[in-house]
Amino acid sequence: MRISDPKVLGGLAKLDIELRPGTLLAALTSLGIGGTTDLLRIKKQESIPCLLRLLDENHIPHKFLGGGSNLLVGDGELPWVVLQLVSPEPDVILEGNLAHVDAAADLGRTVTFCAKHDLGGMEGLIGVPGTIGGALRMNAGAYGMQIGSYVREVKVYRAAARRIEILRGHQISFEYRHTSFAPDDMMLAVTLELPSKPFKEILEGIRICNEKRRASQPLGQKSAGCIFKNPPGASAGRMIDELGLKTLSVGDARVSDRHANFFVNSGKASAKDMLALIADVRDRVQKAYGVTLENEVVVWNG
Ligand code: EPU
């Protein structure tokens, strides 16, 4: 979608929004899939309520982009614009056991920055690509931990109330790869309360998680992490593997030969290819096990 109305363009300039017309979203997602649209980069969080009013009044649909690492975006010219936060410098400020982190901060860098200051707990998230905001929204987790356990406070633009609010940790429910935020709420910043741990000990935890991840996941390849959530008491990866579906492909969309719940873009896969592969695998698992796998990956198609 292209913004061409001079009134809207003027409004964006006034709010100090950086407009990147016709951005190819494939370049902004870890799957390397996605069509084009206007990208609006937000430098000041306070401008968000006015920006969203401007877009609403002019009937311009929008979506919020984090790190693009758990996302499958449709092909071609997209029917909405994309908003993205520009991270301030510094994006992590420490205060005792509290880490105040901007939502646009890189997750891995945040984990290592806190580790260097003897704050641990998030070792399992090392190697998970994306931003703190994205990790928060999905309640990212691995190796027995989840980010929600450490959340003290969240600054969020609440779409329904159309304003920025501060929520305490207990006001948010964090479940397995799910939170109580509405789909169009926008994470702005989070305060994490992290346990004190000597750097050396955290480093050892990070090394162990890195090793496990390297041994079981296709790290150097274009993917969105796990495609499906694990059904209660079972592993989607194991089920898909047991059906012999590793390397099953549609075009360049392929089930990883390393971990069957990772689908990789091995070349020029389109969203159409990836969606067809997801549907095919879901169908086969449903027929074999009577279980309907639910997407973990977020799909922006149409
Ligand atoms: N397995 C297979 N074949 C495969 C993949 C897995 O047999 O192709 C088996 C493994 O041998 C193991 C079991 O299935 O016995 C579980 O596998 P794994 O330990 O890799 O964990 P997972 O349940 O597949 C979850 C998360 C990952 C996270 C890992 C490590 C989900 C959907 N996935 O994977 O998170 O990194 O645990 O804690 O919850 C993600 O969220 O995108 C993600 C990759």
Residues whose N, C-alpha, C, O or C-beta is under 5 A from the ligand:
A	BS01	EPU	G141 A142 Y143 G144 S216 A224 G225 C226 F228 K229 N230 S235 G237 R238 D241 R258 H259 A260 N261
